[in-house]
Amino acid sequence: MNLAKLAVVRPIAMAMVIIFMLIIGSVSVKSIPIDLFPDLTFPVAVVAVTYENAGPEEIEQLVTAPLENILGTVPNVESISSISRTGGSLIIVSYNWGTDMDFAALKMREKLDSVRDFLPQGVAAPRVLRFDPSDFPIVQLALSTENGNVEEAKKIAEYDIKPLLDSVEGVASISVEGGVEREIQLSYNPSTLASYGITVQQLKQIIQSENITVPGGIIEDAGSTFPVRIIGTFQSLNDIKTLPIPTASGTVPLEKIVVVKETLSSGSQKSFLNGVPSVGLSILKQSEANTVQVSNRIAEKLELLNKQLPEGVEIKTIFDQSMFIKKSISAVTWNMIIGSILAGAILYLFLRDWRSTFIIGLSIPVSILTTFIFMYFYGLTINLLTLGGLALGIGMMVDNSIVILENIFRLRQQGKPLKEAAIQGTKEVGPAIIASTITTVVVFLPIVFVDGLAAQLFKPLALVISFSLIASLFTALIIVPLLSSLLIKTTTKESKFQLYFNKLLKVYSLLLRLSLKNTKKTIIITTTLLVITLSLTPFIGREFLPAQDQSFMNLVLKLPAGSSLSETLEVTEEVQLLLDNMPEIELAYATVGGSNNFSVRAGSETNRANFSILLKPINERNMSDIEIGEYLRKETAKIPNLEVEISAGDSNFSGDPISIKLVGSDLPTMKIISEEAIKVISSIEGVREVRSSFDDGAPQISVSIDRDKAAQYGIGTGQIAQIINEATNGIAVSKLARNGNELNIILTLENTETMTIDDVEDLLISSPLGITVPIHAVATIKQEKGPVQITRTDRLRQITITGQLLNRDLGSVMEEIEEGLTSKVKPLLPSGYKLSFGGQDEQMNDAFFKLSMALLLAVVLVYMVMAGQFESFKFPFIIMFSVPLTIIGIIIGQFITFTPFSVGSLIGVLILTGVVVNNAIVLVDSINEERKSGASSIEAILTASPKRLRPILMTALTTILGLIPLSLGFGEGTEIQQPMAIVIIFGLGFATFITLIFIPVVYHLFASKKEGNGGATDEDIQTSYR
């Protein structure tokens, strides 16, 4: 190789190239952003619409349906689903993978603007949100005071903490949740208003018109110009109380008509930290920002803040994504270091020379730093997957160097001069290692054509492995010949290991001769072993992605629909006591009412509470997060009328493990079918939290308007709705500016908490005819039940049945579910109703299919590369026998380690496809070289195979031992890489045996036909062996 010759002839120039790569690599690694996962782009956009206090059915008809219709005209839309609940609508638009989501979001906004004027008055402008994992908070804080004063806590959060953290580089936005604010409340009694002959609308208009400051023009006097301001704003609470109100009885002060008081807002959401009232802050980072750096900057600001805050005020970090990232990256880094040490130990064991070990060991850091250069310029981040790619590549990085060094070492033992041995040794095996590197890299090319979540996760891993192998090839062709020509020495003294290796060599030669003598038996035994191993497949489970213990979990409490905020608070306190007695829990932040801070929701739910639970580090607790979740399920099951949802071990971007969609037209019929499906699913072992998205109807007040009577008074439906809405929820009529703050002035019906149907009936409406009319004169009011929420998919109503898993794999559970639904539920489906599977099962099947197609294409590409290398169709075909037979090792590995087959396992198989042929390429190339010198196929095999035994074992063992730490799953964040490592270790282990025994047998079978003999005789083998 000219590059090797250049390295030997001009060592200083090549040394400068290596130092240059080390410097640029060191700079690159410091400049690469650090994150938990690669940048993910989901083809999903969400439209959130708020229509305060409107019921689910009104939301569905007046808001959801029109928006679904217009959004369906946007290009590349795959499906549209929606949730209509009290107070709002959430429309989820799924696009085809590969859609430009920036352009899609723009088109959605254009379409929504076109129907904005046709929506009911009071509907807030629809918001288009893209589903982006980077939009989840990276840090969540809780602020509490010693005396539980949430008003003070909220002021500190909004006026002290938020402005300071907003200035942190990389912070995109900060939201404050919970707490209360002061407000001016004007409570009225309908009877009192009636006695003064004034309506709520009139009172509202008077207050709004009096609390203003407006310009009054300009006055010129004595050559000067003076702007005129008419000042009428309220300066104090007394100004409001004494505001003169014209009534039928004359002018009276406002406080005579309503009760004026300054109080705290009731709020529909309350927050608690370990049971103490508190305020929460959720911090989002900018999309391109480094998560770890942003979190570190926030921590520095918080440390400064803690010194400045009043005594008794405490800030606690509930969630910090950077902590898990740091621990995960630290764990993977240590696994890389340990793997490198184990690989180095193998090298020293075989070579018994520190110089040779140093030469190959040096190629690891050089290759890693060179890989970081590629990563920096390609725009990749340092994350679990890219570091996992480096960890997977550690053992493979030295393969090329081993093959070159071993060949140089062999030539030195034959008496070749140092420089000549370095140049010739590299030249002899150079084409083979280039071909083997290309075969490993080319297997990742099909992933470019794969879309979906799995592809986005594992493409960076594939790229990093490719970069590391290209870097290792570069360093092998430069560093090994360069340093070998300067450092390598040979010795005739045999170590104990060499003596053992010589015995192994004799055993291998004997086994090889037996195999060549009994080619048919060898093939039958191998085929039988393959069939037996395949029979183990039903005992190996399947899953999408392994669960990750991030020392953080979410607990959702759900009471019956219609439960009040106070009832939910009582249950929350009971659960908090349970959490306080668990030593595994560091802290718990509860949000009662509203929605989870980590999810996008529309509408309000006073029957819901969310706990964000921070667990102690893994090494400080005896239970995993999944085990803690199961314990909480059992304990909370003792609380009546309570449903719980626990999410632990997920990554925020995969769906529920079990998700079954029932689509139809009639909700009562769908409810009956869904209840039967829930019975079937709940009976399956390992299934937890099976529930339907259809809830029993929530209690509601129905107002039926008599249009004829209303028309007689000139009153419309909208006017009645407005009166009732303002009475039950109050209305912000104005603001009082005081000490730099603004207090809302709320006009509300007194005692709204205890309001009855009679109170609603007695509300007065001002008629255009000049008279006031009670609502019961024009409408009938009664209590009934209505749906809690209405879910639709592609404009048809839908019920979704979801469930969680415990200690079982997804694949086997879904098979049992499908069998049960097919026999017991599908016969109940009327025409036009359909059951389908979604969630992780859908994601898993989609990923398995696409990656399987990529694997088939990878096999074809590997064959094509080898055909070009050997200029033959036959030799690549022989080598390809090593690929399908690795299934034996893969299945055995998955079976004895109880590891389900996942997307990570399939990526491991893809990597293995390129790796297992490498040693076979070098072996077949060596056999061909022997045959070129005139040897028969038997002579070439028996000469070349023992010669290549040492480098083949060295490359296989360095790769296997380099992956041992990852396969054991030590440390946080290694769960995703673990299945890949197990597949490669066991697959490569068996593939090494295939390469050394089976490939020579197949080679001989093909060669013997060409040579015109049926096989090797005892005499042939004995003669060749001598």
N, C-alpha and C positions, 0 to 999 in steps of 0.2 A: 504494500500500500504506500503510495507516495506521501500520504500524511504521516505515516509512521516513520518513513525514511527522513522526512523533514524534521520530525521531532527528535530523532537520534542525531542527525547531522547538525542541527541548530538548536541545541538545548536551551540556550539563554532566551532566544526569541520565543520559543514555546512556553518557557517558564513565565515570561511576561504576559503571554496570552492567558495562562492559567490564573495569574495574579489579577489580571484585569477582570476576568470572569468572577473571581471571588469578591472583588471590590464592588462591582456593579450588582452582584447578587445580594450583598449585604445591604446596599442602599435600597434595592428593590423590596426586600423583605420588610424593611421599616416603613415603606410607603404604601404597602398593600393594606386595604381596609380589612378589619377583622369582624366577622359576623358568625351567627350560629349556623345558618344554612346559606346556600347560594341565593343570588337574586332570583326570585320567583315571580313570574307574570302569569296570573290566572285570567282566563278569558271570561271573567264574570264582572258584571257591574250591577250596582244596586240603586234603586230609586226609592228614597224614603220621603213619605208625604205625611204631614201632620194635619189632622182635622179635629181639633180639640172637642172631646166629649161626644163625638158622633159614634154610634154603635157599629158593630162589625158589618151588619147587613147594609146599612147606609153607606159605609165606607166602600164596600164591595161594589154596590150599584153606581154610586155617584163619583167615586174616585178611581178605584182599582180597575174596573172594566174599561173605562175610556182610555186610561193610560196603557193598559195591556194592548188594546187594539192599535194604538198609534205606534207603540214600541215594536210591535210585530212587523212593521214595515221597514225596520232598520236592516241593512244587509248583514249576512253571516250569522244571524241569530239562530241558535240551535234549539233553545227552549226558553219559555218564560214561566216562572212560578211566582206566586204572590201569597202574602199573609195579610188578611184584613182583620184588624182587632180594634177594640175601643180606642179611639183617639188617633189612629194612624194606619197607614198601609206601607208594606214593604214589598217591593217588586224586584225579583232577582232575575236578571237577564243573562243567560249563558250563551256564549259565542263559540264558534268553532275554534279549535286550537290553531294558533298561528295568526289570529286576527289582530290587527293593529288596534290596541285598546284605547290609545289616545284619540284616534280618529273615530272609533266606535262611540266613545263617551261624548265627543263633539256632536256626532249625528243624533245621539239620544237627547242632548240638550236642545238641539234645533227642533226635534219632533215634539218635545214637551212644551217648548215655548209656543208652538202652534196651537196647542189645545188649552193653554193656561187660562184663557178668558172664558172657556166653557165649563170650568170647574166651579163648584159652589163657592159662594162668598164665605170667607173665613178659612179656606184651605190655604195653608202656607205654600210658598213656592217649592215645587219638588226639587229635592237635592239628589244629584247623581254622584254616587260614590263608587270608586273602583275597589274591588277586593284585592288588597295587597297586604301580604303578611308583615311588611315593614310598617304598616299603619297601626299595628298593635303596639300598645305602650311598651317601651323598653324599661321604664322604671315606674313603679306605682308607690306613692307615699301616703302615709296617714298622719294627720296632725291632731293632737288632742291636748287639752289643758287639764290641770290638776283637779279643778272643780267641775269638769265636764261642760264648760261654757262653750257651746258650739258657735254661738254668735261671735265671740271673740276669736275663736279658732278660724272661722271663715274670713273674718277681716284680715287676720294675719296672713292667711293663705292667699287672699286676693291682692292685698296691698303691699305685702312684704316679700313673701316667698315667690309668688308667680312672676312679678317683674324681674326679680333677681335671676331666676332660672331661665326666663325668656331670653336673657342676654347671653346665655351659654352657647358657644359655637356648636352648631349641629342640632340644636333643639328646634323642632318644627312648631310644636304647639303644646300647650298645657291646659288641661281642663280641670276644673274644681268641681267635686261632687259632694253632695250632702250639705249639712249645715243649715242655718236659718239666717234670715235677714230681718231687720226692723222694717215695719210698714205702718202707715196710718190707716186705721180701719174705720169705715163709716158704716155702722150696722143699723139697718132700718127695719121697722115693723110695718107690714102692709096696711094694717089698720090705722096706724098713726099717719101714714102718708095719705090714706083715704080721708081721714078727718081734716087734713089741711088742703085736700083737693089737689094734690100734686102727685105726679107719677115718677117712676124711677128714671125714665128717659128725660123728663124735664129737669130733674135734679142733676143728672149727669151733665146735661148741656150747660146748666148754670155754673157748675163747678169748673168745667173746662173753659168756659168763656171768661171767668173771673181770674183764673190763675195764668195770666199771660203778660208778657212784656212785648210791646209792638212799637215800631217806629212811627212817629207822628209828623214826619216831614222836616222842613228846614225853616228856621227864622233868621232873617238878616237884621242886625241891629248895630248901628254905629260902625258900619263898615266891617262887622264880624259876622260870621255865619255860625249858627248854632243848630246842631241836629236835635230833634225833639224825640224823647222816648216816653211812652206812656207805661209806667211801671205798675203792674197789678199782681205780680207773683206773690205767693204766700211766703212770709218771712219766718213764721213760727206756727206752732200748733194752735195757738190762740187765734191767729188770723183765720184759720179754718173754722174753729168753733164759732166765731162771731160773724162769719160770712152771712150777710142779710139775704134771705130767700123770700121772694114774693110769693104769697099763697092767697087762697080765697079768703083767708081770715086776716090778711094784711101781711106786712113784712115781719118775719121772725128770724132769729139767728139759727144757723144750721144745727147747733147743738140741741135745739128744742125739737127738731124733727128726727135727727139720727143721733146715735151714741158715737161720739168721736173719741178714739183712744189710740195711743201709740202702743204697738204690741209686736210680737214676733210672728213671722209668717209660719203657717202650719206646715207647708211643704208636703210633697207626695213621696219624698225619699229621705231616709235617715241613714246615717253611717255610724259604725261603731268599730273601735279597735280594741280587741280583747274585752268586749263588753262595755267599754267606755265611749260615750258619744264623741264623735270625731269628724274630721273633714278629710276627704281623699283628694289626691292630685295624681292625674295620669299624664305622663310625659311621653310624647312621640318624637322620634328623631327625623331628621331630613333623610330622604330616600338614599342619598349617596354618602351619608355620614357613616363614620366608623362607630359601631355600637359600643365597643369597649372604651374608646376614647371619650365619647359623649358621656357615658355613664361615669367615667373617672372624673370628668370635669364637673358633673352634677354632684358627685360625692365631695369634691373639694369645696364647692359652694355651700353644701349642706353643713360641712364641718365648720365653716365660717359663720353660717347662720345660727348654729346651735349655741355659739358663744354670745350672739347678740339678742337672742330671743328672751322674752320675759321669763322669770323663774316659774317653773311648773308647766311650761309649754314644751311639748316633746314631739319630735319628728321621728317616725319609724319607717324604715324601708320594707314594704310588703313584698315587692317583687322587683328584682333587678336581673334582667336577662344577661347582663355581662358576667354575673357571678357564675352562671352555668356555662357560659361560653369559655371563661377563663379556666374553669375546672376541666371542661371537656377537652379543650386544646392542650392543657397541661397533661391530661391523661394520655391523649394520643401522642403527644411529643415524647413522653416518657416511654410509651410503647415503642416508638421509633428508635429511641436511644437503646433500650433493652434489646430490641430486635437487631440493631446494628452490632451490639456487643456480642450477641449470640452468633451472628453471621461471621464476625471477626474471629470468634473462638473456633468455629468450624474451619475457617481458612488456616488458622495457625495449626490446628490439629492435623490437617492434611499436608501442609507445606513444611511445618516444623522449622520455619524461618521467619524471624520478626521482620526482615526486610521485605520479603514477599507479601507478608500480611499487611505491612504498612503501605506498600504500593497499591494493593487492592482496596484497603481500608480508606485511603485518601480519596479514592474515586467516589465514595459515598457523599461526604460533605460538598465536594466540588459539583457533583451531579445535582444535589439538593439545591445549592445556591444558584446553579444554572437554571434549574427548573423555576425558581422564584423569578428569574429574569423574564422567562416566557410568560409566567402568570401575570406579572406586572403589566407587560405590554399588551397582553390579551384582555386585560380588564377583569381578571378573576379576583375573588376575595379569599382570604384565609378563613376557612370554616371547617366544620366537621367532615364534610365530604372531600374537599380538596386536600386537607391534611390526611384524611383516610387514604386518599389516592397515593400520597407520598409514603405513608406507612406500608401500604400494599406493595409499593414499588421498591422498598428498601432492599429486600432480598434479590429482586430482579436486576437492580442497578449494578450489582457486581458480577452478574452472569457473563457479560461480554469480557470484562476484565479478567475473570477467572480463566475463560477459554484461551485468551491470548497469552496470559502469563504462564499457564500450564504448558502451552506449546513452546514458548520461549525457554522455559525451565527444562523441558525434555531435550530441546536442541543443545542447551548448554551441557546437559549430562552426556550428550553424544560428542562433546568436544568442540562445538562451534564457538568462535570468539563472541564476546559480549555483544558488540554492535551488530555483527552479522546475525547472531541468534535473535536479537530484538527485531531487526527488520524482516528477516525471513519468517520468523515465527508469526509475526503479525500478518504478513502477506499470505501465508498459507491458509489461515482461518478467517481472514478479513471478510471475504465474500460471504462465507457462511454466517458470520455473526451479523453482518448487515442484513442478510435475508431473514435471519431469525428475528431481528429487531423490527423489520418491516412487517413480518407476519403478526407480531404482537401488537404493533400500532394499528395495523389495518383492520383488526377486529372491531375497533371503536368507530370506524368510519360509518357503519350503518346507523349508529345512534344519532347521527346528524339528521337522519330522515325520520326519526321517531319523535312523536309529540306526546303531550300529556304530562302529568305531574311527575311520574317516575323519570321521564327523560330529562326534565328540568333539574331534578335533584342529582342525577347521576352523570349528566353530560360533563359538568366540571370535573368530576372524579376521573372520568375517562380521559379528558384532556390532560389532566395533571399526570396521570400514569404515562400517557404518550409523551408528554414533555420530558418526564424523568428518564424514560428509556432512550429518547433521542439524545438527551444530555449525557446519559451513561455511555452511549455509543461514541459520542464525541470524546469524552474523557478517556475511554478505553483505548481509542486509536491514537491518543496523544500521550497521556500520562503513563500508561503501562510500558510502551516501548521506550519512552524517555527515561523513566526511573529504572527500568530493568537494565538498560545499557550502562547505568551508573552504579547500581546498588546490588543487583542480584548476584548471589554466590551459590555454588553447588557443593554438596558434600556427599561422600560415599558412605558415610556412617548412617546406619539405619536405626531409626528410633523404634520404641516398642510399638507405637501406633503403626509404623510402616510394616513391621513384622505382621501385625494383625491384618493390615490391609492386604499384604501379600497372600495371606491365607484366604481372605475374602476373594481376592482375585482368582485364586485356584478354584474356590467353590463356584464362583461365577462362570469360569471357563468350563468346568464340568457340567454345570446346569445348562449352559449354552449348547454344549455338544449334545447333551441328552435331548434338548428341544429340537435341534436340527436333525437329529436321528429320528425323532418321533414327531414330525411336523403335524400329522393329522391329530394325534393325541393332544398336542399342545393347543391346537385350534379348538378341539372339542372341549377341553378342560376350560379354556378361556370363555368360550360361548356359554357353557353350562354355568359358570360363575356369573356371567352377565344376566342370564335368565333368573337364577336364584336371587340375585341382588334386586332385579326389577320387581320380584314378588314382594319386596319390602316396601314398595312405593305406597300402598294403601295405609301403611302405619306412619307415614311422614305427613304432618299437617301442612297447611298453607296459610299464609298471612300476607297482608300488604306491606307494612313496615313494622319492625319491632317497636315495642313500647319503650319510652325513655323516662327514667326516673330523674326529673328535674328539680326534685325537692319542693315542688309547688303543685297545688291542686285546687280545683274549684268545686264547691258544694252548693247546689241550688235547692232551695226549699220551696215547695209549692203547695199552698193550701187550696181548699175548694174554691171554685170561681165565686166571686162576690164577697170573699172575706175582706174585712176592713184592715186598714194599716195597723190598728191597735192589736187585732188578733194575730196578725203576722209577727208583730213585735214580741208578743208573749212567747210564741213558738221559737223565735230566734233566740231569745234569752235562755230558753231551755236547752237548745242545741249548743249555745255558747258554754253553758256549764259542762256539757259533755266534752267539748273541746279543751276546756281548761284543765280537765283531769287526765289529758293524754300527754305523756312526757315527750312524745315524738313531734309535737307541734310547737313551733317557735312562736308564732302569732297568727291571729285570725282577724281579717278585716271584713266586716259584714255591711252590705248595702241592702236596706229593707225598702221595698217598693221600687218602681222603676225597672231598670235592666242592669245586666252585668256590664261593668265598665269595659270588658274585653270583647263585647259583641255589638253588632249593629242591630238595633231594634227600633221599632216605631210604636207609639202608643204607650199606655201606662198599665202597670199590673201591681195593684196594692196587695195581692195575695202571694207575692213572690219575694224571696230574699236570696241574696247571693253572698257566699263566703269565699273570699280569696285567702287560701291557707298556705302559709310559709312553713315548710317542714324543716326540721334540723338536718344538717348534712348527713349523707348516707352512712358515713362511718360513725355517726353518733346516735343512730337508732337501730332497732332490731327488726323493724318491719319495713318493707318496701312501700312505695306510695300506693300501689294497687292493693296491698294487704290492709293498709290503713283505710282505704276506701271501702273495702268489704266489711271491715269492723264497723265503720260509721253506718253502712247500710243496715246492718243487723240492729244496732243500737237505736237508730232513728225510726226503725220499723215499729218500735214500741209506742211511738207518739201517734195518737189517733188522727185520722184525716190528713196525714202528711205524706206527700210524695217527695222523693229526693232524686237528684241527678248528680252523679259524681264523675268528674273527668280528671283522670290522672294518667300520666305517661304518654299524652298525645303531644303533637307539635303544632297545633292550631290550624293546620291546613288539610287534614284528612277528615272525612266525615265520620258518622257513627259506624261502628263495626257492623251492626245490623240495621238496615234501613229498607223497608218494604213500602212501596207506594201503591195505594189503591185509588184508582181514578174512576169516577162515575158521575151521575147527574143528580141522584137523590140522596141527600145526607142521611136520613133515617135508615135507608137500605144499606148504605155504606157503613153506618155505625154497627149494624148487626153483623155484617161480614167482618169488620175489623175486630169486633169482640171475639169472634170465633178464631180469627187468626192469632190474636193475642194468647188465647188458651193453648193453641198448638205450639207457639214459640216458647211460651213460659214453661212448658213441660219438658223442654230440652235441657239436658245437664250443662251447666256452665253459663247459662244465659241469665243476665241480671237486668233490672230496670226496664222491663218491657212496657212500653206505654204508647198510646195513640195520640196523635195531634188533635183529635176530636175530643173536646171536653164536654161534660154535661153542661147544659145551658146555665148561664149566669143570670141571677135575678136582675130584672130591669123594669123601669117604669115606662109604660106605653101611653102616649098621648094621642088619642084619635080625634081629629078635628071635624066638627060638623061644618062643612063648607057653606051650607046655605045660611046658617045662623051667623057665621063669621062675616059673610058677605053683607048681611043686613046692617052690620055695624061698620062696614068698610075695613075690616081687619083681615090681613093675609096670613098665610101659614108661616112665612118667614118672620113676621113680627112676633107671633106667638113663640116660635122657637127661640128668638133672641131674648125675649122676656124671661123665659124659663132658664135659659143658659146663664144669663147675667145674675139671676136670683140664686141659682144653686152653686155657681162657681165664683161669683163676684166678678167685678170688672175694674180694671185699673183705669180710673178716670183722669188722673193727673199725677204730678210728682211734687214733693216738697224738697227743695234744695237746702241742705244744712251742713255746715262745716265741711264743705267739699264733697259730701255724699248726697245721693238722691234717694229719697224714700218714696215708694209707691203709695198712692192714695187709692185704697180699695173700697169700692161701694158694694156692700154685700148684705144679704138677708141675715138677720140675727138668728143665732142658734141653728146654723145650717147642718151641724152634726146631728141634731135631733129632728130635722125637718121631716114632716109626714106628707102623705098624699093630700091631706086636707089643706096644708099650708100651700102646696102648689096650686090647688084648685082656687084658693083665695087670692092669688096674685092678680093685680089689676093691670089692665091694658088700656092705654089711652087711644080712644077711637078718633079718626079724622073728623067725626061728626061732633066732636067736642065733649063727649061723655066718656067716663071710665067704666070698663066692663071687667068683671072677674072671669078668670079663665074657664071656670066650670060652666059659664053661660054659653061658651062656644066650643067646648071640647070635653071628652070623656077620658078620665085618667084611671088607669088600673095597673096592677103589678102582675108581671108574667116572666117567663124565662126566654132568653135569647142566646144565640151562640157566643162563646167566648172569643173565638176567632174563626175565620173562614180561610182555608188554604186552597189554592187553585194551581193547576199545572196546565199550561197551554190552553188556558181559558176554560178548563173543566175542573170541577171541584175535586179535591184530593184529600185523602187521609193518609198520613205517614205513620207507620209503626216502626219504632226504633228500639234498640236494645244494646246492652253492653255485654262484654265477655269476661269471664274469670277462669284462668287456668285451662283454657281450651283454645285451639287454633281456629281461625276464622273459616277456613275451607271446609273442615269436617262439620262444623256447626251449620254452615249454610247448606250443605248437602242434606242434612237431616231436616232443616227447615223447609227446603224445597220439596222434599219427599212428603212431609206432613201437610203442607199447603196444597200440593197436587191432589192428595187423596181426600182431604177433609174440607178444604175451603174453595178450591177452584170449581167444584161441581155446584157451589152455591151462587156463582157469579151470574147475574142476568146478562143479557145481550148488551154490549156496549160498555161493560165494566171490565177493568183490566188490573192485574197485579204485576208489578215489576220490581226488580231488585236494584237498589242504589247504594250509596254510602261506600264504605271501604271495599265491599265485595265487588261493586261495579268498577271501582278504581283498580282493584287487584286484577280482575279478569282482563280489563283493558290493557294494563301494563304487561301482564304475562303474554298476551297475544302479540302485542307490538314488539316486545323484546325477543320473543321466540322467532318472529320473522327476521329481526335484526341478527339473531344468532345464525339462522340459516344462511343469510347473506354473508355474514362474516366467514362462515366455513367456505363458501364459494370464493371469496376474496383471498383467503389464506391459500387455497389451492392454486389460484391464479398466480399469486406471488411466487410460490414454490415452483410452479411450472416454468415461469420465466427464469428463475434462478438455475434450475437444473436443465433447462431446455429439453424437457421431457414431460410426457403425460403420465408415465409409469411411476417414476420415483415419488412425485408428490402424492400419488394415489396410495402408495405403500405407507408413506408417513401419515396420511390422513386416518389410517386405522387406529392411531393412538387417540384420536378425538372422541369417537363414540364410546370407546372402552373406558374412558375416564368416568363414565356414569357409574361404574362399579364403586370407585372410590368416593364419589360424591354422595351416592345414596347411603353407603355404609357410614360416612361421616355424619350426615344429617340424622341417621337413625340412632347411632350410639351417643350422640350429644343431645338428643331430643330437641333438635332445632327445626322448626317449621321452615318449609321452603318459601322464601319471600322474594321480593323484588331485588333485594341485596344479594340473595343467593344466585339469582339469574344473572346479575351483573358479574358475579364471581365466575359463573360458567362461561360467560362471554370472555372474560379476561383469560380464563384457563385455556380457551380454544386457541389463543395466540401463544400462550406460554408452553403448552405441552408439546408442541411440534418443534420447539427450539432445539432441544437435545437430539431429537430424531433427525433434524436437518444436519446437525454437526456429525452425527453418527453415519448417516447415509452418505454424506459428502466424503467422510473419511474412508468408507468402504469403497466408494467410487474411485478415489485416488489410488487405493491399493490395486483395484482392478485395472486401472490405466497402466500400471507398471507390469501387467501381464499375469496377475494372480487370478485364479478361478474364484467363483462366488464364495465357495466354502473357505478357501484360503483367505480371501479378503475379509470375510466376516470374522473368522477366528483370529485374525491379526488386528483388525481395526477396532473391534468391539472391546477387548480387554484394554487396548491403548486409550480408549475414550471413557473407560469406566470411572477413573478418578475425576476428570472435569465434569462428567455428568452427575456424579454423586455430589460433588462440591456445589454445583449450581442449584441442584434440587434442594439440598440441605440448607444452603444459605437462604433460599427463598422461603422454605418451610419454617425454619427457625426464626427468621425475621418476622414471620406472621404469628408465631405462637402467642406473644403478648396480646395481640388484637383478638385472637380466637378465644382467649380466656375471659375477655370482656372486663378487664380491670379498669376501674375508674368511670367517671361520668362521661356520657356521650359516645361510648364505644359500641352501643347496642346496634347501630346501623351497620358498622363495619364488620361486626362479629360474624354474621352469616357468610359474608364474602370471604373472610379469612378461613373459615372452616371448609368451605367448598374448595378453595385453592389448595389448602394443606392436604386434605385427603385425596382430592383429585390428582394433584401433582405427585403425591406419594405413590399412588397406584400407576400413574402415567410413567413414572421413572422405571418401574418394573416392566411395563409394556414396551418402553423404548429399548431396554436392555435385552429382553427375551423375545417378545412377540414380533417386534419390527424386523429383527434379523431373520426370523423364521419366514415371515411374509416375503421379505426381500429374496430369500433363497428360493422360495416357491416360484416367484416370477422369473428369477434369473435361471433356474434350472430348466424351465421350459424353453428359454431362449438358447441355453447351452445344449439342449437335446437330451437331458437325462431326467429321470423321474424324481430324483431326490438324492440326498447324501447317504452313502453307504458307510458302514463302520470303517472300512479301509480308507475312504476319502477323508473322513473326519480325523482319523488317527494320523494319516499322512500330513494333513494340513496343520494339525496341532503341533506335530514335531517341527 
